[in-house]
């Protein structure tokens, strides 16, 4: 694999850089839900899959209100707290390695957020990450969510004026459902950051039809930064 051709890294944000599962669990626990962590996350993943089928044009972050209402009976909570759920986004934490690893990667590559969030939510997440992105592409910009290939096509068009091509781009993501499968089919080099390594199931992400073998596979973003530093070090 020739990594020297890479000049741009596109990133899924929610679940890869931002620990949305921690944010989800904290929200439900703070409102009296006593279900197991994995039970809460699996219920979220199922509700998101239904909602994405119903409203594929709605940014993920704007789906949180109907997702909550779909989950509430199963979680033993009252309906009507969906907007509070959405309002919790600014408190979702970064993974412990995200900020420093992104800082290291930005010294070598153009970094682009490629996310199903809306612009307002992404601005909060980018701030949490210390604003590492050279450009951003959101569902609000494109009008559809990943895994729709249009999201990737729109991003390629935006980056082309900066000398970025499909062959010079690597897509970095946690979600097999939203990202790794479609990016691999479209011809991207892919890195799977398996944030749930060692845990059962797919957590708060919908279950993919199949698990796609990525080009690179790590459990942390630091491991990716280390790998690229070693691969691209002067000889």
Secondary structure, 3 states (H helix, E strand, C coil): CCHHHCCEEEECCECCCECHHHHHHHHHHHCCCCCCHHHHHHHHHHHHHHHHHHCCCCCHHHCHHHHHHHHHHHHCCCCCCHHHHHHCHHHCCECCCHHHHHHHHHCCCEEEEEECCCHHHHHHHHHHCCCCCCEEEEHHHHCCCCCCHHHHHHHHHHHHCCCCCCCCEEEEECCHHHHHHHHHHCCCEEEEECCCCCCCCCCCCCCCCCCCCCCEEECCHHHHHHHHHHHHCCC
